[in-house]
Amino acid sequence: NSLTIFNRWGEPVFEAAPYLNDWKGQTNVNGLTIGSNVVDGTYFYILSLIENNQETILRGYIELKRK
């Protein structure tokens, strides 16, 4: 599987392959300060799942709010 998370301008802020359900709201993309927290807000994601040689792509939004 793989996951890419984009900010509101369509720029990737996080990418992982395989994705291990471990995103903590931090960047890991070159060109950004690696490991810095992204701001609270709404992000767009693309999750690619491969099972039995079939790819399923899920797209949606996630809202990040910290306490």
All heavy atoms as TSV, in Angstrom:
chain	resi	resn	atom	element	x	y	z
A	1	ASN	N	N	0.827	-1.169	0.000
A	1	ASN	CA	C	0.000	0.000	0.000
A	1	ASN	C	C	0.874	1.236	0.000
A	1	ASN	O	O	2.054	1.169	0.311
A	1	ASN	CB	C	-0.960	-0.008	1.187
A	1	ASN	CG	C	-0.264	0.084	2.532
A	1	ASN	OD1	O	0.721	0.774	2.687
A	1	ASN	ND2	N	-0.772	-0.617	3.509
A	2	SER	N	N	0.283	2.359	-0.348
A	2	SER	CA	C	0.996	3.629	-0.280
A	2	SER	C	C	0.002	4.734	0.054
A	2	SER	O	O	-1.184	4.639	-0.261
A	2	SER	CB	C	1.714	3.930	-1.592
A	2	SER	OG	O	0.779	4.141	-2.629
A	3	LEU	N	N	0.508	5.776	0.702
A	3	LEU	CA	C	-0.319	6.897	1.107
A	3	LEU	C	C	0.403	8.189	0.787
A	3	LEU	O	O	1.602	8.316	1.059
A	3	LEU	CB	C	-0.604	6.844	2.619
A	3	LEU	CG	C	-1.357	8.033	3.196
A	3	LEU	CD1	C	-2.815	7.999	2.763
A	3	LEU	CD2	C	-1.251	8.059	4.710
A	4	THR	N	N	-0.331	9.129	0.211
A	4	THR	CA	C	0.175	10.481	0.016
A	4	THR	C	C	-0.857	11.437	0.590
A	4	THR	O	O	-2.048	11.300	0.325
A	4	THR	CB	C	0.407	10.798	-1.479
A	4	THR	OG1	O	1.284	9.815	-2.023
A	4	THR	CG2	C	1.026	12.172	-1.655
A	5	ILE	N	N	-0.386	12.396	1.380
A	5	ILE	CA	C	-1.256	13.407	1.963
A	5	ILE	C	C	-0.837	14.761	1.401
A	5	ILE	O	O	0.358	15.091	1.374
A	5	ILE	CB	C	-1.173	13.394	3.497
A	5	ILE	CG1	C	-1.659	12.033	4.013
A	5	ILE	CG2	C	-1.992	14.536	4.100
A	5	ILE	CD1	C	-1.571	11.852	5.499
A	6	PHE	N	N	-1.842	15.525	0.952
A	6	PHE	CA	C	-1.609	16.816	0.310
A	6	PHE	C	C	-2.203	17.940	1.146
A	6	PHE	O	O	-3.247	17.766	1.781
A	6	PHE	CB	C	-2.296	16.847	-1.069
A	6	PHE	CG	C	-1.833	15.779	-1.996
A	6	PHE	CD1	C	-2.458	14.540	-2.004
A	6	PHE	CD2	C	-0.788	15.991	-2.871
A	6	PHE	CE1	C	-2.045	13.537	-2.863
A	6	PHE	CE2	C	-0.366	14.998	-3.739
A	6	PHE	CZ	C	-0.999	13.767	-3.736
A	7	ASN	N	N	-1.581	19.126	1.067
A	7	ASN	CA	C	-2.164	20.296	1.722
A	7	ASN	C	C	-3.209	20.928	0.806
A	7	ASN	O	O	-3.485	20.417	-0.278
A	7	ASN	CB	C	-1.087	21.307	2.133
A	7	ASN	CG	C	-0.322	21.883	0.956
A	7	ASN	OD1	O	-0.762	21.832	-0.193
A	7	ASN	ND2	N	0.837	22.445	1.236
A	8	ARG	N	N	-3.782	22.041	1.216
A	8	ARG	CA	C	-4.867	22.654	0.445
A	8	ARG	C	C	-4.420	23.214	-0.897
A	8	ARG	O	O	-5.246	23.523	-1.743
A	8	ARG	CB	C	-5.568	23.725	1.261
A	8	ARG	CG	C	-4.675	24.883	1.614
A	8	ARG	CD	C	-5.462	25.935	2.334
A	8	ARG	NE	N	-4.670	26.487	3.428
A	8	ARG	CZ	C	-5.076	27.439	4.208
A	8	ARG	NH1	N	-6.261	27.947	4.063
A	8	ARG	NH2	N	-4.307	27.880	5.167
A	9	TRP	N	N	-3.118	23.359	-1.108
A	9	TRP	CA	C	-2.600	23.835	-2.388
A	9	TRP	C	C	-2.201	22.682	-3.302
A	9	TRP	O	O	-1.640	22.891	-4.361
A	9	TRP	CB	C	-1.419	24.772	-2.159
A	9	TRP	CG	C	-1.827	26.004	-1.405
A	9	TRP	CD1	C	-2.510	27.082	-1.900
A	9	TRP	CD2	C	-1.616	26.267	-0.029
A	9	TRP	NE1	N	-2.726	27.993	-0.901
A	9	TRP	CE2	C	-2.197	27.522	0.268
A	9	TRP	CE3	C	-1.007	25.566	1.010
A	9	TRP	CZ2	C	-2.169	28.081	1.534
A	9	TRP	CZ3	C	-0.986	26.141	2.266
A	9	TRP	CH2	C	-1.565	27.378	2.512
A	10	GLY	N	N	-2.468	21.459	-2.870
A	10	GLY	CA	C	-2.163	20.296	-3.691
A	10	GLY	C	C	-0.720	19.839	-3.608
A	10	GLY	O	O	-0.288	19.003	-4.390
A	11	GLU	N	N	0.020	20.348	-2.645
A	11	GLU	CA	C	1.421	19.962	-2.476
A	11	GLU	C	C	1.513	18.802	-1.491
A	11	GLU	O	O	0.884	18.834	-0.428
A	11	GLU	CB	C	2.227	21.145	-1.933
A	11	GLU	CG	C	2.189	22.348	-2.835
A	11	GLU	CD	C	2.645	23.612	-2.133
A	11	GLU	OE1	O	2.543	23.708	-0.888
A	11	GLU	OE2	O	3.086	24.523	-2.843
A	12	PRO	N	N	2.279	17.772	-1.814
A	12	PRO	CA	C	2.407	16.655	-0.872
A	12	PRO	C	C	3.157	17.083	0.386
A	12	PRO	O	O	4.137	17.824	0.312
A	12	PRO	CB	C	3.188	15.604	-1.654
A	12	PRO	CG	C	3.804	16.307	-2.794
A	12	PRO	CD	C	3.018	17.545	-3.055
A	13	VAL	N	N	2.662	16.647	1.534
A	13	VAL	CA	C	3.337	16.909	2.808
A	13	VAL	C	C	3.800	15.615	3.468
A	13	VAL	O	O	4.647	15.634	4.353
A	13	VAL	CB	C	2.448	17.718	3.778
A	13	VAL	CG1	C	2.148	19.087	3.224
A	13	VAL	CG2	C	1.172	16.979	4.125
A	14	PHE	N	N	3.225	14.475	3.028
A	14	PHE	CA	C	3.598	13.184	3.596
A	14	PHE	C	C	3.432	12.106	2.539
A	14	PHE	O	O	2.438	12.081	1.817
A	14	PHE	CB	C	2.701	12.850	4.799
A	14	PHE	CG	C	3.014	11.531	5.444
A	14	PHE	CD1	C	4.024	11.422	6.381
A	14	PHE	CD2	C	2.303	10.390	5.110
A	14	PHE	CE1	C	4.318	10.207	6.983
A	14	PHE	CE2	C	2.588	9.174	5.696
A	14	PHE	CZ	C	3.596	9.078	6.639
A	15	GLU	N	N	4.426	11.218	2.456
A	15	GLU	CA	C	4.358	10.068	1.549
A	15	GLU	C	C	4.938	8.851	2.253
A	15	GLU	O	O	5.937	8.968	2.956
A	15	GLU	CB	C	5.161	10.330	0.274
A	15	GLU	CG	C	4.625	11.473	-0.557
A	15	GLU	CD	C	5.492	11.796	-1.763
A	15	GLU	OE1	O	6.715	11.509	-1.721
A	15	GLU	OE2	O	4.955	12.329	-2.734
A	16	ALA	N	N	4.299	7.713	2.064
A	16	ALA	CA	C	4.819	6.474	2.640
A	16	ALA	C	C	4.401	5.282	1.795
A	16	ALA	O	O	3.266	5.203	1.355
A	16	ALA	CB	C	4.308	6.278	4.064
A	17	ALA	N	N	5.351	4.382	1.579
A	17	ALA	CA	C	5.078	3.128	0.878
A	17	ALA	C	C	6.060	2.094	1.420
A	17	ALA	O	O	7.255	2.229	1.202
A	17	ALA	CB	C	5.241	3.296	-0.620
A	18	PRO	N	N	5.640	1.137	2.166
A	18	PRO	CA	C	4.266	0.890	2.581
A	18	PRO	C	C	3.872	1.848	3.705
A	18	PRO	O	O	4.706	2.282	4.504
A	18	PRO	CB	C	4.283	-0.543	3.093
A	18	PRO	CG	C	5.683	-0.739	3.599
A	18	PRO	CD	C	6.553	0.101	2.683
A	19	TYR	N	N	2.589	2.134	3.793
A	19	TYR	CA	C	2.067	2.962	4.880
A	19	TYR	C	C	1.723	2.055	6.047
A	19	TYR	O	O	1.037	1.053	5.885
A	19	TYR	CB	C	0.833	3.745	4.435
A	19	TYR	CG	C	0.227	4.546	5.562
A	19	TYR	CD1	C	0.975	5.517	6.215
A	19	TYR	CD2	C	-1.059	4.302	5.996
A	19	TYR	CE1	C	0.446	6.239	7.264
A	19	TYR	CE2	C	-1.603	5.029	7.050
A	19	TYR	CZ	C	-0.841	5.993	7.677
A	19	TYR	OH	O	-1.369	6.705	8.715
A	20	LEU	N	N	2.203	2.408	7.232
A	20	LEU	CA	C	2.040	1.566	8.416
A	20	LEU	C	C	1.102	2.184	9.449
A	20	LEU	O	O	1.210	1.875	10.638
A	20	LEU	CB	C	3.413	1.292	9.043
A	20	LEU	CG	C	4.434	0.649	8.110
A	20	LEU	CD1	C	5.798	0.575	8.762
A	20	LEU	CD2	C	3.952	-0.724	7.671
A	21	ASN	N	N	0.196	3.041	9.010
A	21	ASN	CA	C	-0.763	3.700	9.901
A	21	ASN	C	C	-0.040	4.453	11.012
A	21	ASN	O	O	-0.385	4.365	12.187
A	21	ASN	CB	C	-1.743	2.688	10.491
A	21	ASN	CG	C	-2.975	3.342	11.062
A	21	ASN	OD1	O	-3.367	4.427	10.636
A	21	ASN	ND2	N	-3.591	2.705	12.033
A	22	ASP	N	N	0.985	5.227	10.612
A	22	ASP	CA	C	1.825	5.889	11.601
A	22	ASP	C	C	1.994	7.387	11.367
A	22	ASP	O	O	2.907	8.001	11.922
A	22	ASP	CB	C	3.196	5.214	11.649
A	22	ASP	CG	C	3.897	5.209	10.299
A	22	ASP	OD1	O	3.308	5.648	9.296
A	22	ASP	OD2	O	5.043	4.749	10.247
A	23	TRP	N	N	1.123	8.009	10.572
A	23	TRP	CA	C	1.241	9.453	10.348
A	23	TRP	C	C	0.797	10.191	11.599
A	23	TRP	O	O	-0.295	9.982	12.103
A	23	TRP	CB	C	0.417	9.904	9.141
A	23	TRP	CG	C	0.639	11.340	8.800
A	23	TRP	CD1	C	1.835	11.938	8.534
A	23	TRP	CD2	C	-0.350	12.364	8.670
A	23	TRP	NE1	N	1.659	13.258	8.251
A	23	TRP	CE2	C	0.317	13.555	8.338
A	23	TRP	CE3	C	-1.734	12.399	8.819
A	23	TRP	CZ2	C	-0.344	14.755	8.124
A	23	TRP	CZ3	C	-2.391	13.598	8.613
A	23	TRP	CH2	C	-1.697	14.754	8.272
A	24	LYS	N	N	1.666	11.064	12.084
A	24	LYS	CA	C	1.378	11.829	13.295
A	24	LYS	C	C	1.265	13.316	13.001
A	24	LYS	O	O	1.491	14.150	13.880
A	24	LYS	CB	C	2.457	11.570	14.332
A	24	LYS	CG	C	2.450	10.142	14.840
A	24	LYS	CD	C	3.520	9.930	15.876
A	24	LYS	CE	C	3.437	8.603	16.547
A	24	LYS	NZ	N	3.587	7.454	15.771
A	25	GLY	N	N	0.921	13.652	11.752
A	25	GLY	CA	C	0.750	15.055	11.401
A	25	GLY	C	C	2.047	15.780	11.146
A	25	GLY	O	O	2.131	16.991	11.329
A	26	GLN	N	N	3.070	15.041	10.709
A	26	GLN	CA	C	4.358	15.648	10.435
A	26	GLN	C	C	4.734	15.456	8.975
A	26	GLN	O	O	4.271	14.527	8.320
A	26	GLN	CB	C	5.430	15.040	11.330
A	26	GLN	CG	C	5.203	15.332	12.799
A	26	GLN	CD	C	6.276	14.730	13.667
A	26	GLN	OE1	O	6.797	13.663	13.379
A	26	GLN	NE2	N	6.600	15.431	14.740
A	27	THR	N	N	5.584	16.347	8.488
A	27	THR	CA	C	6.037	16.275	7.100
A	27	THR	C	C	7.175	15.261	6.963
A	27	THR	O	O	7.907	15.005	7.906
A	27	THR	CB	C	6.547	17.643	6.620
A	27	THR	OG1	O	7.657	18.027	7.436
A	27	THR	CG2	C	5.466	18.698	6.695
A	28	ASN	N	N	7.287	14.721	5.754
A	28	ASN	CA	C	8.446	13.876	5.442
A	28	ASN	C	C	8.830	14.010	3.971
A	28	ASN	O	O	9.500	13.149	3.423
A	28	ASN	CB	C	8.179	12.402	5.793
A	28	ASN	CG	C	7.265	11.710	4.804
A	28	ASN	OD1	O	6.586	12.340	3.997
A	28	ASN	ND2	N	7.237	10.395	4.851
A	29	VAL	N	N	8.427	15.093	3.337
A	29	VAL	CA	C	8.651	15.298	1.908
A	29	VAL	C	C	9.793	16.285	1.715
A	29	VAL	O	O	9.856	17.307	2.412
A	29	VAL	CB	C	7.360	15.814	1.230
A	29	VAL	CG1	C	7.593	16.115	-0.235
A	29	VAL	CG2	C	6.245	14.803	1.396
A	30	ASN	N	N	10.710	15.992	0.781
A	30	ASN	CA	C	11.809	16.897	0.482
A	30	ASN	C	C	11.275	18.265	0.086
A	30	ASN	O	O	10.239	18.378	-0.555
A	30	ASN	CB	C	12.673	16.344	-0.643
A	30	ASN	CG	C	13.503	15.161	-0.192
A	30	ASN	OD1	O	13.813	15.037	0.986
A	30	ASN	ND2	N	13.857	14.297	-1.106
A	31	GLY	N	N	11.980	19.302	0.470
A	31	GLY	CA	C	11.557	20.666	0.196
A	31	GLY	C	C	10.836	21.277	1.385
A	31	GLY	O	O	10.639	22.477	1.453
A	32	LEU	N	N	10.422	20.441	2.338
A	32	LEU	CA	C	9.799	20.900	3.576
A	32	LEU	C	C	10.725	20.532	4.722
A	32	LEU	O	O	11.587	19.678	4.600
A	32	LEU	CB	C	8.428	20.228	3.778
A	32	LEU	CG	C	7.380	20.457	2.704
A	32	LEU	CD1	C	6.149	19.612	2.970
A	32	LEU	CD2	C	7.001	21.924	2.637
A	33	THR	N	N	10.550	21.167	5.845
A	33	THR	CA	C	11.336	20.809	7.010
A	33	THR	C	C	10.853	19.448	7.513
A	33	THR	O	O	9.747	19.334	8.037
A	33	THR	CB	C	11.184	21.876	8.117
A	33	THR	OG1	O	11.550	23.146	7.580
A	33	THR	CG2	C	12.063	21.551	9.303
A	34	ILE	N	N	11.662	18.430	7.292
A	34	ILE	CA	C	11.292	17.059	7.619
A	34	ILE	C	C	11.026	16.946	9.121
A	34	ILE	O	O	11.818	17.394	9.936
A	34	ILE	CB	C	12.400	16.067	7.195
A	34	ILE	CG1	C	12.717	16.204	5.706
A	34	ILE	CG2	C	12.029	14.636	7.555
A	34	ILE	CD1	C	11.592	15.900	4.790
A	35	GLY	N	N	9.889	16.357	9.465
A	35	GLY	CA	C	9.545	16.134	10.856
A	35	GLY	C	C	8.810	17.285	11.521
A	35	GLY	O	O	8.437	17.187	12.673
A	36	SER	N	N	8.586	18.378	10.778
A	36	SER	CA	C	7.849	19.484	11.393
A	36	SER	C	C	6.351	19.205	11.332
A	36	SER	O	O	5.866	18.522	10.437
A	36	SER	CB	C	8.177	20.808	10.700
A	36	SER	OG	O	7.731	20.794	9.360
A	37	ASN	N	N	5.629	19.707	12.305
A	37	ASN	CA	C	4.187	19.522	12.359
A	37	ASN	C	C	3.506	20.359	11.274
A	37	ASN	O	O	3.855	21.523	11.095
A	37	ASN	CB	C	3.626	19.930	13.722
A	37	ASN	CG	C	3.953	18.956	14.813
A	37	ASN	OD1	O	4.183	17.777	14.559
A	37	ASN	ND2	N	3.980	19.418	16.035
A	38	VAL	N	N	2.553	19.759	10.592
A	38	VAL	CA	C	1.725	20.533	9.670
A	38	VAL	C	C	0.680	21.262	10.513
A	38	VAL	O	O	0.395	20.881	11.643
A	38	VAL	CB	C	1.050	19.639	8.594
A	38	VAL	CG1	C	2.089	18.972	7.725
A	38	VAL	CG2	C	0.128	18.610	9.218
A	39	VAL	N	N	0.129	22.343	9.970
A	39	VAL	CA	C	-0.863	23.118	10.716
A	39	VAL	C	C	-2.184	22.353	10.768
A	39	VAL	O	O	-2.479	21.533	9.892
A	39	VAL	CB	C	-1.077	24.509	10.090
A	39	VAL	CG1	C	0.200	25.313	10.146
A	39	VAL	CG2	C	-1.585	24.404	8.677
A	40	ASP	N	N	-2.964	22.608	11.804
A	40	ASP	CA	C	-4.304	22.029	11.890
A	40	ASP	C	C	-5.103	22.457	10.672
A	40	ASP	O	O	-4.989	23.598	10.220
A	40	ASP	CB	C	-5.020	22.499	13.155
A	40	ASP	CG	C	-4.432	21.915	14.420
A	40	ASP	OD1	O	-3.408	21.231	14.347
A	40	ASP	OD2	O	-5.017	22.164	15.481
A	41	GLY	N	N	-5.890	21.556	10.139
A	41	GLY	CA	C	-6.700	21.889	8.977
A	41	GLY	C	C	-7.130	20.642	8.243
A	41	GLY	O	O	-6.999	19.517	8.734
A	42	THR	N	N	-7.629	20.850	7.049
A	42	THR	CA	C	-8.121	19.760	6.221
A	42	THR	C	C	-7.074	19.402	5.176
A	42	THR	O	O	-6.530	20.278	4.505
A	42	THR	CB	C	-9.440	20.155	5.541
A	42	THR	OG1	O	-10.383	20.522	6.563
A	42	THR	CG2	C	-10.003	19.011	4.722
A	43	TYR	N	N	-6.826	18.113	5.020
A	43	TYR	CA	C	-5.844	17.595	4.074
A	43	TYR	C	C	-6.521	16.568	3.172
A	43	TYR	O	O	-7.480	15.913	3.563
A	43	TYR	CB	C	-4.658	16.960	4.814
A	43	TYR	CG	C	-3.850	18.005	5.545
A	43	TYR	CD1	C	-4.234	18.451	6.808
A	43	TYR	CD2	C	-2.744	18.569	4.964
A	43	TYR	CE1	C	-3.528	19.436	7.465
A	43	TYR	CE2	C	-2.017	19.550	5.613
A	43	TYR	CZ	C	-2.415	19.981	6.852
A	43	TYR	OH	O	-1.714	20.961	7.491
A	44	PHE	N	N	-5.999	16.437	1.967
A	44	PHE	CA	C	-6.506	15.487	0.984
A	44	PHE	C	C	-5.565	14.298	0.969
A	44	PHE	O	O	-4.345	14.462	1.045
A	44	PHE	CB	C	-6.558	16.149	-0.385
A	44	PHE	CG	C	-7.043	15.268	-1.489
A	44	PHE	CD1	C	-8.385	14.948	-1.596
A	44	PHE	CD2	C	-6.173	14.742	-2.426
A	44	PHE	CE1	C	-8.845	14.122	-2.608
A	44	PHE	CE2	C	-6.622	13.928	-3.449
A	44	PHE	CZ	C	-7.956	13.618	-3.535
A	45	TYR	N	N	-6.103	13.089	0.881
A	45	TYR	CA	C	-5.231	11.912	0.829
A	45	TYR	C	C	-5.576	11.027	-0.370
A	45	TYR	O	O	-6.694	11.010	-0.864
A	45	TYR	CB	C	-5.324	11.078	2.110
A	45	TYR	CG	C	-6.648	10.386	2.306
A	45	TYR	CD1	C	-6.900	9.153	1.729
A	45	TYR	CD2	C	-7.659	10.973	3.061
A	45	TYR	CE1	C	-8.117	8.514	1.901
A	45	TYR	CE2	C	-8.877	10.345	3.244
A	45	TYR	CZ	C	-9.097	9.121	2.657
A	45	TYR	OH	O	-10.309	8.504	2.822
A	46	ILE	N	N	-4.564	10.279	-0.808
A	46	ILE	CA	C	-4.734	9.213	-1.786
A	46	ILE	C	C	-4.078	7.967	-1.192
A	46	ILE	O	O	-2.879	7.971	-0.899
A	46	ILE	CB	C	-4.092	9.553	-3.150
A	46	ILE	CG1	C	-4.755	10.786	-3.751
A	46	ILE	CG2	C	-4.201	8.355	-4.098
A	46	ILE	CD1	C	-4.116	11.255	-5.050
A	47	LEU	N	N	-4.885	6.943	-0.989
A	47	LEU	CA	C	-4.415	5.677	-0.430
A	47	LEU	C	C	-4.561	4.606	-1.494
A	47	LEU	O	O	-5.649	4.382	-2.014
A	47	LEU	CB	C	-5.231	5.301	0.810
A	47	LEU	CG	C	-4.926	3.957	1.460
A	47	LEU	CD1	C	-3.500	3.910	1.980
A	47	LEU	CD2	C	-5.918	3.680	2.577
A	48	SER	N	N	-3.463	3.968	-1.840
A	48	SER	CA	C	-3.464	2.910	-2.847
A	48	SER	C	C	-3.283	1.568	-2.141
A	48	SER	O	O	-2.309	1.373	-1.414
A	48	SER	CB	C	-2.323	3.127	-3.843
A	48	SER	OG	O	-2.227	2.033	-4.726
A	49	LEU	N	N	-4.240	0.681	-2.344
A	49	LEU	CA	C	-4.200	-0.653	-1.747
A	49	LEU	C	C	-4.089	-1.687	-2.850
A	49	LEU	O	O	-4.826	-1.627	-3.835
A	49	LEU	CB	C	-5.473	-0.911	-0.940
A	49	LEU	CG	C	-5.792	0.102	0.151
A	49	LEU	CD1	C	-7.193	-0.136	0.683
A	49	LEU	CD2	C	-4.770	0.021	1.257
A	50	ILE	N	N	-3.194	-2.648	-2.681
A	50	ILE	CA	C	-3.047	-3.714	-3.663
A	50	ILE	C	C	-3.273	-5.044	-2.959
A	50	ILE	O	O	-2.624	-5.357	-1.961
A	50	ILE	CB	C	-1.662	-3.687	-4.331
A	50	ILE	CG1	C	-1.484	-2.369	-5.067
A	50	ILE	CG2	C	-1.505	-4.879	-5.265
A	50	ILE	CD1	C	-0.124	-2.177	-5.674
A	51	GLU	N	N	-4.242	-5.795	-3.484
A	51	GLU	CA	C	-4.565	-7.105	-2.930
A	51	GLU	C	C	-4.912	-8.036	-4.082
A	51	GLU	O	O	-5.724	-7.687	-4.947
A	51	GLU	CB	C	-5.744	-7.000	-1.963
A	51	GLU	CG	C	-6.054	-8.283	-1.269
A	51	GLU	CD	C	-7.171	-8.142	-0.247
A	51	GLU	OE1	O	-7.708	-7.041	-0.077
A	51	GLU	OE2	O	-7.500	-9.165	0.358
A	52	ASN	N	N	-4.279	-9.195	-4.111
A	52	ASN	CA	C	-4.498	-10.172	-5.185
A	52	ASN	C	C	-4.299	-9.547	-6.560
A	52	ASN	O	O	-5.098	-9.740	-7.471
A	52	ASN	CB	C	-5.901	-10.782	-5.082
A	52	ASN	CG	C	-6.104	-11.540	-3.794
A	52	ASN	OD1	O	-5.164	-12.141	-3.271
A	52	ASN	ND2	N	-7.298	-11.493	-3.267
A	53	ASN	N	N	-3.233	-8.767	-6.705
A	53	ASN	CA	C	-2.886	-8.088	-7.959
A	53	ASN	C	C	-3.949	-7.109	-8.437
A	53	ASN	O	O	-3.980	-6.743	-9.597
A	53	ASN	CB	C	-2.566	-9.089	-9.068
A	53	ASN	CG	C	-1.300	-9.855	-8.771
A	53	ASN	OD1	O	-0.376	-9.321	-8.163
A	53	ASN	ND2	N	-1.261	-11.116	-9.163
A	54	GLN	N	N	-4.838	-6.691	-7.550
A	54	GLN	CA	C	-5.865	-5.687	-7.869
A	54	GLN	C	C	-5.572	-4.432	-7.055
A	54	GLN	O	O	-5.410	-4.498	-5.834
A	54	GLN	CB	C	-7.255	-6.213	-7.514
A	54	GLN	CG	C	-7.697	-7.372	-8.346
A	54	GLN	CD	C	-8.807	-6.964	-9.297
A	54	GLN	OE1	O	-9.316	-5.864	-9.228
A	54	GLN	NE2	N	-9.184	-7.867	-10.184
A	55	GLU	N	N	-5.526	-3.287	-7.731
A	55	GLU	CA	C	-5.283	-2.025	-7.047
A	55	GLU	C	C	-6.600	-1.303	-6.793
A	55	GLU	O	O	-7.427	-1.169	-7.686
A	55	GLU	CB	C	-4.359	-1.128	-7.866
A	55	GLU	CG	C	-4.023	0.170	-7.160
A	55	GLU	CD	C	-3.058	1.030	-7.949
A	55	GLU	OE1	O	-3.059	0.959	-9.191
A	55	GLU	OE2	O	-2.319	1.784	-7.308
A	56	THR	N	N	-6.762	-0.844	-5.576
A	56	THR	CA	C	-7.903	-0.023	-5.200
A	56	THR	C	C	-7.359	1.311	-4.717
A	56	THR	O	O	-6.468	1.340	-3.862
A	56	THR	CB	C	-8.718	-0.675	-4.062
A	56	THR	OG1	O	-9.159	-1.960	-4.492
A	56	THR	CG2	C	-9.912	0.175	-3.686
A	57	ILE	N	N	-7.873	2.395	-5.278
A	57	ILE	CA	C	-7.424	3.722	-4.879
A	57	ILE	C	C	-8.552	4.418	-4.134
A	57	ILE	O	O	-9.662	4.537	-4.649
A	57	ILE	CB	C	-6.970	4.549	-6.096
A	57	ILE	CG1	C	-5.773	3.857	-6.741
A	57	ILE	CG2	C	-6.635	5.976	-5.688
A	57	ILE	CD1	C	-5.250	4.523	-7.978
A	58	LEU	N	N	-8.242	4.849	-2.929
A	58	LEU	CA	C	-9.193	5.573	-2.106
A	58	LEU	C	C	-8.729	7.019	-1.995
A	58	LEU	O	O	-7.551	7.276	-1.765
A	58	LEU	CB	C	-9.288	4.952	-0.713
A	58	LEU	CG	C	-9.654	3.477	-0.662
A	58	LEU	CD1	C	-9.520	2.948	0.751
A	58	LEU	CD2	C	-11.058	3.274	-1.176
A	59	ARG	N	N	-9.657	7.947	-2.159
A	59	ARG	CA	C	-9.352	9.371	-2.059
A	59	ARG	C	C	-10.338	10.003	-1.090
A	59	ARG	O	O	-11.495	9.615	-1.041
A	59	ARG	CB	C	-9.493	10.049	-3.418
A	59	ARG	CG	C	-8.517	9.570	-4.444
A	59	ARG	CD	C	-8.824	10.234	-5.799
A	59	ARG	NE	N	-7.856	9.858	-6.790
A	59	ARG	CZ	C	-7.983	8.856	-7.637
A	59	ARG	NH1	N	-9.064	8.115	-7.611
A	59	ARG	NH2	N	-7.030	8.585	-8.505
A	60	GLY	N	N	-9.866	10.982	-0.362
A	60	GLY	CA	C	-10.771	11.658	0.551
A	60	GLY	C	C	-10.068	12.759	1.308
A	60	GLY	O	O	-8.949	13.154	0.982
A	61	TYR	N	N	-10.752	13.234	2.330
A	61	TYR	CA	C	-10.259	14.322	3.154
A	61	TYR	C	C	-10.112	13.852	4.581
A	61	TYR	O	O	-10.857	13.017	5.062
A	61	TYR	CB	C	-11.222	15.510	3.112
A	61	TYR	CG	C	-11.320	16.126	1.740
A	61	TYR	CD1	C	-12.256	15.695	0.817
A	61	TYR	CD2	C	-10.430	17.130	1.372
A	61	TYR	CE1	C	-12.325	16.254	-0.437
A	61	TYR	CE2	C	-10.498	17.699	0.110
A	61	TYR	CZ	C	-11.458	17.262	-0.788
A	61	TYR	OH	O	-11.512	17.818	-2.031
A	62	ILE	N	N	-9.131	14.441	5.260
A	62	ILE	CA	C	-8.934	14.183	6.674
A	62	ILE	C	C	-8.757	15.537	7.360
A	62	ILE	O	O	-8.079	16.417	6.833
A	62	ILE	CB	C	-7.722	13.258	6.924
A	62	ILE	CG1	C	-7.606	12.947	8.403
A	62	ILE	CG2	C	-6.441	13.844	6.385
A	62	ILE	CD1	C	-6.633	11.831	8.717
A	63	GLU	N	N	-9.384	15.689	8.507
A	63	GLU	CA	C	-9.233	16.920	9.268
A	63	GLU	C	C	-8.313	16.655	10.442
A	63	GLU	O	O	-8.529	15.739	11.229
A	63	GLU	CB	C	-10.575	17.427	9.775
A	63	GLU	CG	C	-10.455	18.760	10.480
A	63	GLU	CD	C	-11.777	19.357	10.870
A	63	GLU	OE1	O	-12.832	18.804	10.484
A	63	GLU	OE2	O	-11.768	20.373	11.574
A	64	LEU	N	N	-7.293	17.470	10.559
A	64	LEU	CA	C	-6.298	17.328	11.619
A	64	LEU	C	C	-6.542	18.418	12.660
A	64	LEU	O	O	-6.548	19.603	12.327
A	64	LEU	CB	C	-4.886	17.455	11.050
A	64	LEU	CG	C	-3.743	17.383	12.026
A	64	LEU	CD1	C	-3.689	16.011	12.668
A	64	LEU	CD2	C	-2.435	17.684	11.340
A	65	LYS	N	N	-6.813	17.991	13.884
A	65	LYS	CA	C	-7.007	18.919	15.010
A	65	LYS	C	C	-6.200	18.407	16.185
A	65	LYS	O	O	-6.360	17.261	16.592
A	65	LYS	CB	C	-8.475	18.971	15.435
A	65	LYS	CG	C	-9.344	19.801	14.574
A	65	LYS	CD	C	-10.721	19.886	15.225
A	65	LYS	CE	C	-11.593	20.837	14.466
A	65	LYS	NZ	N	-12.919	20.955	15.104
A	66	ARG	N	N	-5.378	19.262	16.709
A	66	ARG	CA	C	-4.613	18.899	17.906
A	66	ARG	C	C	-5.218	19.579	19.108
A	66	ARG	O	O	-5.763	20.662	19.006
A	66	ARG	CB	C	-3.155	19.323	17.742
A	66	ARG	CG	C	-2.433	18.544	16.666
A	66	ARG	CD	C	-0.960	18.932	16.665
A	66	ARG	NE	N	-0.241	18.217	15.651
A	66	ARG	CZ	C	-0.113	18.598	14.382
A	66	ARG	NH1	N	-0.676	19.709	13.981
A	66	ARG	NH2	N	0.562	17.889	13.526
A	67	LYS	N	N	-5.069	18.974	20.254
A	67	LYS	CA	C	-5.590	19.578	21.491
A	67	LYS	C	C	-4.560	20.463	22.120
A	67	LYS	O	O	-3.412	20.337	21.976
A	67	LYS	CB	C	-6.003	18.495	22.476
A	67	LYS	CG	C	-7.185	17.724	22.005
A	67	LYS	CD	C	-7.599	16.735	23.048
A	67	LYS	CE	C	-8.836	16.007	22.572
A	67	LYS	NZ	N	-9.380	15.145	23.570
